[in-house]
Amino acid sequence: MPPAEADGPGRVALSVTDDGPGFPPGTVDRVFERFYRADPSRSGLGSGLGLAIVRELAEAHGGTAHAEGVAPHGARVSVVLPRVPQHVG
């Protein structure tokens, strides 16, 4: 997550890190797109909507969502939200 967004008294940062295969090279910029599946060879359930929903919810509350690979493998998804929700009128 960009440090400039996470620091400050008016924001809260939440992160989830896994130790799975991570994002394939060159895909992290697209993981929040609706219906995007980073590894098309993976079979199983999933529509490619999960991270798109994360970003939409974060933005609806005045925040942001970020994804990154974690060395040597794994992924981290972070959400930064304002401590005081922004009201859209």
DSSP file (Angstrom, degrees, kcal/mol; ACC not computed):
  #  RESIDUE AA STRUCTURE BP1 BP2  ACC     N-H-->O    O-->H-N    N-H-->O    O-->H-N    TCO  KAPPA ALPHA  PHI   PSI    X-CA   Y-CA   Z-CA
    1    1 A M              0   0    0      0, 0.0     5,-0.0     0, 0.0    78,-0.0   0.000 360.0 360.0 360.0 141.4    0.0    0.0    0.0
    2    2 A P    >>  -     0   0    0      0, 0.0     4,-1.3     0, 0.0     3,-1.2  -0.446 360.0-142.0 -62.3 123.3    1.3    3.4   -0.7
    3    3 A P  H 3> S+     0   0    0      0, 0.0     4,-2.0     0, 0.0     3,-0.0   0.822  96.2  63.2 -58.8 -32.9    2.8    4.8    2.6
    4    4 A A  H 34 S+     0   0    0      1,-0.2     0, 0.0     2,-0.2     0, 0.0   0.827 106.6  44.4 -63.3 -30.6    1.6    8.3    1.9
    5    5 A E  H <4 S+     0   0    0     -3,-1.2    -1,-0.2     1,-0.1    59,-0.0   0.821 113.2  49.7 -81.5 -31.0   -2.0    7.1    2.0
    6    6 A A  H  < S+     0   0    0     -4,-1.3     2,-0.2    74,-0.1    -2,-0.2   0.799  96.3  76.3 -83.2 -28.7   -1.8    4.9    5.0
    7    7 A D     <  +     0   0    0     -4,-2.0     3,-0.1     5,-0.1     5,-0.1  -0.570  66.9  75.1 -86.3 150.2   -0.1    7.3    7.4
    8    8 A G  S >  S-     0   0    0     -2,-0.2     3,-1.2     3,-0.1    -3,-0.0  -0.271  81.4 -99.8 125.9 146.8   -2.0   10.0    9.0
    9    9 A P  T 3  S+     0   0    0      0, 0.0    -1,-0.1     0, 0.0    -2,-0.0   0.676 113.6  60.9 -71.2 -16.5   -4.5   10.2   11.8
   10   10 A G  T 3  S+     0   0    0     -3,-0.1    73,-2.5    73,-0.1    74,-0.4   0.309  96.6  68.5 -95.3  11.4   -7.6   10.4    9.6
   11   11 A R  E <   -A   82   0A   0     -3,-1.2     2,-0.4    71,-0.3    -3,-0.1  -0.933  57.1-155.6-133.9 153.4   -7.1    7.0    7.8
   12   12 A V  E     -A   81   0A   0     69,-3.1    69,-3.0    -2,-0.3     2,-0.4  -0.994  13.0-155.3-125.8 132.4   -7.3    3.3    8.7
   13   13 A A  E     -A   80   0A   0     -2,-0.4     2,-0.4    67,-0.2    67,-0.2  -0.919   8.6-173.9-112.4 134.5   -5.4    0.7    6.7
   14   14 A L  E     -A   79   0A   0     65,-2.9    65,-2.9    -2,-0.4     2,-0.4  -0.986   7.6-176.4-123.6 134.5   -6.4   -3.0    6.5
   15   15 A S  E     -A   78   0A   0     -2,-0.4     2,-0.4    63,-0.2    63,-0.2  -0.987  14.6-165.2-134.5 145.1   -4.3   -5.6    4.8
   16   16 A V  E     -A   77   0A   0     61,-2.3    61,-2.4    -2,-0.4     2,-0.4  -0.999  12.8-173.8-126.2 127.1   -4.7   -9.3    4.0
   17   17 A T  E     -A   76   0A   0     -2,-0.4     2,-0.3    59,-0.2    59,-0.2  -0.967   0.5-173.2-122.9 136.2   -1.6  -11.3    3.0
   18   18 A D  E     -A   75   0A   0     57,-2.5    57,-0.6    -2,-0.4    52,-0.1  -0.745  27.3-136.1-119.2 172.8   -1.6  -14.9    1.8
   19   19 A D        +     0   0    0     -2,-0.3    55,-0.1    55,-0.2    -2,-0.0  -0.036  65.5 116.5-117.4  29.9    1.2  -17.4    1.0
   20   20 A G  S    S-     0   0    0     55,-0.1    54,-0.0     1,-0.1    -2,-0.0   0.155  89.6 -66.7 -78.9-159.1   -0.3  -18.7   -2.2
   21   21 A P  S    S-     0   0    0      0, 0.0    53,-0.1     0, 0.0    -1,-0.1   0.645  70.5-146.6 -71.4 -13.8    1.1  -18.5   -5.7
   22   22 A G        -     0   0    0     51,-0.2    53,-0.2    53,-0.1    47,-0.1  -0.270  39.9 -38.0  78.1-170.1    0.7  -14.7   -5.8
   23   23 A F        -     0   0    0     51,-0.5     3,-0.1     1,-0.1     5,-0.1  -0.768  65.5-113.1 -91.4 133.7   -0.2  -12.7   -8.9
   24   24 A P    >   -     0   0    0      0, 0.0     3,-1.8     0, 0.0     4,-0.4  -0.296  52.1 -77.4 -59.7 151.6    1.5  -13.8  -12.2
   25   25 A P  T 3  S+     0   0    0      0, 0.0     0, 0.0     0, 0.0     0, 0.0  -0.209 117.5  15.6 -52.7 135.8    4.0  -11.3  -13.5
   26   26 A G  T 3  S+     0   0    0     -3,-0.1     3,-0.0     1,-0.0     4,-0.0   0.525 104.4  91.3  80.8   6.8    2.3   -8.3  -15.3
   27   27 A T    X>  +     0   0    0     -3,-1.8     3,-2.2     1,-0.1     4,-0.7   0.627  53.4  88.2-108.0 -14.8   -1.2   -8.9  -13.8
   28   28 A V  T 34 S+     0   0    0     -4,-0.4     3,-0.5     1,-0.3     4,-0.2   0.793  84.9  59.5 -60.5 -28.4   -1.3   -6.9  -10.6
   29   29 A D  T 34 S+     0   0    0      1,-0.2    -1,-0.3     2,-0.1     3,-0.2   0.671 111.6  40.8 -71.0 -15.4   -2.5   -3.8  -12.5
   30   30 A R  T X4 S+     0   0    0     -3,-2.2     3,-2.3     1,-0.1    -1,-0.2   0.489  80.8 100.6-110.2  -4.5   -5.6   -5.7  -13.6
   31   31 A V  T 3< S+     0   0    0     -4,-0.7    20,-0.2    -3,-0.5    21,-0.2   0.676  81.4  55.1 -64.1 -17.2   -6.6   -7.7  -10.6
   32   32 A F  T 3  S+     0   0    0     -4,-0.2    -1,-0.3    -3,-0.2     2,-0.2   0.431  82.5 111.0 -93.1   0.9   -9.4   -5.2   -9.6
   33   33 A E  S X  S-     0   0    0     -3,-2.3     3,-1.6     1,-0.1    19,-0.2  -0.514  80.8-100.5 -74.1 141.3  -11.1   -5.4  -13.1
   34   34 A R  T 3  S+     0   0    0      1,-0.3    15,-0.2    -2,-0.2     3,-0.1  -0.397 103.1   4.3 -62.5 135.8  -14.5   -7.2  -13.1
   35   35 A F  T 3  S+     0   0    0     13,-1.2     2,-0.4     1,-0.2    -1,-0.3   0.476  92.7 142.5  68.4   6.8  -14.3  -10.8  -14.3
   36   36 A Y    <   -     0   0    0     -3,-1.6     2,-0.5    12,-0.8    -1,-0.2  -0.642  30.7-170.4 -80.3 130.5  -10.5  -10.7  -14.6
   37   37 A R        -     0   0    0     -2,-0.4    -6,-0.0     1,-0.1    -3,-0.0  -0.979  13.5-153.0-119.9 117.0   -8.8  -13.9  -13.6
   38   38 A A  S    S+     0   0    0     -2,-0.5    -1,-0.1     1,-0.2   -10,-0.0   0.815  89.4  37.7 -62.2 -33.2   -5.1  -13.6  -13.3
   39   39 A D    >   -     0   0    0      1,-0.1     3,-1.8    -3,-0.1    -1,-0.2  -0.840  65.2-176.1-122.4  94.1   -4.4  -17.2  -14.1
   40   40 A P  T 3  S+     0   0    0      0, 0.0    -1,-0.1     0, 0.0    -2,-0.1   0.665  79.8  68.1 -65.7 -14.4   -6.8  -18.6  -16.7
   41   41 A S  T 3  S+     0   0    0      2,-0.1     2,-0.3     0, 0.0    -2,-0.0   0.662  78.0  98.3 -79.3 -14.0   -5.4  -22.1  -16.4
   42   42 A R    <   -     0   0    0     -3,-1.8     2,-0.2    -5,-0.0    -3,-0.0  -0.577  62.3-157.1 -74.9 131.2   -6.8  -22.4  -12.9
   43   43 A S        +     0   0    0     -2,-0.3     2,-0.2     0, 0.0    -2,-0.1  -0.629  42.1  72.9-101.3 166.2  -10.0  -24.3  -12.8
   44   44 A G  S    S-     0   0    0     -2,-0.2     2,-0.0     2,-0.1    -2,-0.0  -0.668  82.5 -32.1 124.1-179.4  -12.6  -24.1  -10.1
   45   45 A L  S    S+     0   0    0     -2,-0.2     2,-0.1     2,-0.0     0, 0.0  -0.307  76.9 100.6 -72.3 156.3  -15.2  -21.8   -8.9
   46   46 A G        -     0   0    0      1,-0.1    -2,-0.1    -2,-0.0    -9,-0.0  -0.214  45.9-152.4 134.3 136.9  -14.8  -18.1   -9.1
   47   47 A S        -     0   0    0     -2,-0.1    -1,-0.1   -11,-0.0   -10,-0.0   0.490  47.4-110.0-110.2  -6.7  -16.1  -15.4  -11.3
   48   48 A G  S    S+     0   0    0    -14,-0.1   -13,-1.2   -13,-0.1   -12,-0.8   0.755  89.8 109.6  80.9  24.6  -13.3  -12.8  -11.0
   49   49 A L     >  +     0   0    0    -15,-0.2     4,-2.4   -14,-0.2     5,-0.2   0.631  46.3  87.4-104.7 -17.5  -15.5  -10.4   -9.1
   50   50 A G  H  > S+     0   0    0      1,-0.2     4,-1.8     2,-0.2     5,-0.1   0.905  95.3  36.6 -54.8 -54.5  -14.1  -10.6   -5.6
   51   51 A L  H  > S+     0   0    0    -20,-0.2     4,-2.3     1,-0.2    -1,-0.2   0.792 113.3  58.9 -73.8 -25.9  -11.4   -7.9   -5.8
   52   52 A A  H  > S+     0   0    0    -19,-0.2     4,-2.2     2,-0.2    -1,-0.2   0.902 107.6  47.4 -64.3 -39.5  -13.6   -5.7   -8.1
   53   53 A I  H  X S+     0   0    0     -4,-2.4     4,-2.6     2,-0.2     5,-0.2   0.898 108.7  54.8 -67.3 -40.8  -16.1   -5.7   -5.2
   54   54 A V  H  X S+     0   0    0     -4,-1.8     4,-2.4    -5,-0.2    -2,-0.2   0.945 111.0  44.6 -56.7 -49.5  -13.4   -4.9   -2.7
   55   55 A R  H  X S+     0   0    0     -4,-2.3     4,-2.7     1,-0.2     5,-0.2   0.923 112.3  51.6 -64.2 -43.9  -12.3   -1.8   -4.7
   56   56 A E  H  X S+     0   0    0     -4,-2.2     4,-2.1     1,-0.2    -1,-0.2   0.908 112.3  46.3 -60.1 -42.8  -15.9   -0.6   -5.3
   57   57 A L  H  X S+     0   0    0     -4,-2.6     4,-1.1     2,-0.2    -1,-0.2   0.913 112.3  50.2 -67.1 -42.1  -16.7   -0.8   -1.6
   58   58 A A  H ><>S+     0   0    0     -4,-2.4     5,-3.1    -5,-0.2     3,-0.7   0.942 113.8  44.9 -60.6 -47.1  -13.5    1.0   -0.6
   59   59 A E  H ><5S+     0   0    0     -4,-2.7     3,-1.7     1,-0.2    -1,-0.2   0.852 106.3  60.0 -66.8 -34.6  -14.1    3.8   -3.1
   60   60 A A  H 3<5S+     0   0    0     -4,-2.1    -1,-0.2     1,-0.3    -2,-0.2   0.771 108.0  46.8 -63.8 -24.3  -17.8    4.0   -2.0
   61   61 A H  T <<5S-     0   0    0     -4,-1.1    25,-0.6    -3,-0.7    -1,-0.3   0.219 127.6 -98.2-100.8  13.1  -16.5    4.8    1.5
   62   62 A G  T < 5S+     0   0    0     -3,-1.7    -3,-0.2     1,-0.2    -2,-0.1   0.689  89.3 107.6  82.5  18.4  -14.0    7.4    0.3
   63   63 A G      < -     0   0    0     -5,-3.1     2,-0.3    -6,-0.2    -1,-0.2  -0.358  58.5-123.1-115.4-165.7  -11.0    5.0    0.4
   64   64 A T  E     -B   80   0A   0     16,-2.2    16,-2.4    -2,-0.1     2,-0.4  -0.920   8.5-143.3-138.4 161.5   -8.7    3.1   -2.0
   65   65 A A  E     -B   79   0A   0     -2,-0.3     2,-0.3    14,-0.2    14,-0.2  -0.979  17.1-174.7-128.6 143.9   -7.7   -0.5   -2.6
   66   66 A H  E     -B   78   0A   0     12,-2.8    12,-2.8    -2,-0.4     2,-0.3  -0.975   7.3-161.8-137.8 148.5   -4.2   -1.8   -3.6
   67   67 A A  E     +B   77   0A   0     -2,-0.3     2,-0.3    10,-0.2    10,-0.2  -0.965  14.8 166.1-129.4 149.2   -2.7   -5.1   -4.5
   68   68 A E  E     -B   76   0A   0      8,-2.1     8,-2.7    -2,-0.3     2,-0.2  -0.989  35.3-108.7-156.4 155.3    0.9   -6.3   -4.6
   69   69 A G  E     -B   75   0A   0     -2,-0.3     2,-0.5     6,-0.2     6,-0.3  -0.578  28.9-143.2 -81.1 151.9    3.0   -9.4   -4.9
   70   70 A V        -     0   0    0      4,-2.0    -2,-0.0    -2,-0.2   -47,-0.0  -0.979  33.1 -89.7-120.8 124.4    4.9  -10.5   -1.8
   71   71 A A  S    S+     0   0    0     -2,-0.5     4,-0.0     1,-0.3   -49,-0.0  -0.495 104.8  11.2 -75.9 145.1    8.3  -12.1   -2.1
   72   72 A P  S    S-     0   0    0      0, 0.0     2,-0.3     0, 0.0    -1,-0.3  -0.977 136.4 -32.6 -81.5 -16.6    9.1  -14.9   -2.5
   73   73 A H  S    S+     0   0    0    -55,-0.1     2,-0.2    -4,-0.0   -51,-0.2  -0.980  90.5  68.7-156.5 159.3    5.5  -15.8   -3.2
   74   74 A G        -     0   0    0     -2,-0.3    -4,-2.0   -55,-0.1   -51,-0.5  -0.601  58.8-105.5 120.2 177.2    2.1  -14.7   -2.1
   75   75 A A  E     -AB  18  69A   0    -57,-0.6   -57,-2.5    -6,-0.3     2,-0.4  -0.976  14.5-154.8-143.1 153.0   -0.1  -11.6   -2.4
   76   76 A R  E     -AB  17  68A   0     -8,-2.7    -8,-2.1    -2,-0.3     2,-0.5  -0.999   5.0-170.0-132.0 131.6   -1.3   -8.7   -0.3
   77   77 A V  E     -AB  16  67A   0    -61,-2.4   -61,-2.3    -2,-0.4     2,-0.4  -0.988  13.0-172.4-119.4 128.3   -4.5   -6.7   -0.8
   78   78 A S  E     -AB  15  66A   0    -12,-2.8   -12,-2.8    -2,-0.5     2,-0.4  -0.926  12.3-162.7-124.9 146.0   -4.8   -3.5    1.2
   79   79 A V  E     -AB  14  65A   0    -65,-2.9   -65,-2.9    -2,-0.4     2,-0.5  -0.995   4.3-162.2-125.8 131.7   -7.7   -1.1    1.8
   80   80 A V  E     +AB  13  64A   0    -16,-2.4   -16,-2.2    -2,-0.4   -67,-0.2  -0.974  16.8 178.1-116.0 123.0   -7.2    2.4    3.1
   81   81 A L  E     -A   12   0A   0    -69,-3.0   -69,-3.1    -2,-0.5     2,-0.2  -0.890  33.2-106.7-123.8 151.2  -10.3    4.1    4.5
   82   82 A P  E     -A   11   0A   0      0, 0.0   -71,-0.3     0, 0.0     4,-0.1  -0.529  25.4-131.0 -71.1 144.9  -11.0    7.4    6.1
   83   83 A R  S    S+     0   0    0    -73,-2.5   -72,-0.1     1,-0.2   -73,-0.1   0.872 102.5  48.4 -63.2 -36.0  -11.7    7.1    9.9
   84   84 A V  S    S-     0   0    0    -74,-0.4    -1,-0.2    -3,-0.0   -74,-0.0  -0.930 100.5-121.5-105.8 116.1  -14.8    9.3    9.4
   85   85 A P        -     0   0    0      0, 0.0     2,-0.4     0, 0.0   -23,-0.1  -0.214  21.0-123.9 -58.2 143.4  -16.9    8.0    6.5
   86   86 A Q        -     0   0    0    -25,-0.6     2,-0.5    -4,-0.1   -24,-0.0  -0.746  22.0-138.5 -87.3 134.2  -17.5   10.4    3.6
   87   87 A H        -     0   0    0     -2,-0.4     2,-0.6   -25,-0.0   -26,-0.1  -0.822   6.4-150.7 -98.5 127.3  -21.2   11.0    2.9
   88   88 A V              0   0    0     -2,-0.5   -28,-0.0   -28,-0.1    -2,-0.0  -0.866 360.0 360.0 -97.3 121.8  -22.2   11.2   -0.7
   89   89 A G              0   0    0     -2,-0.6    -1,-0.1     0, 0.0    -2,-0.0   0.435 360.0 360.0 -88.4 360.0  -25.2   13.4   -1.0
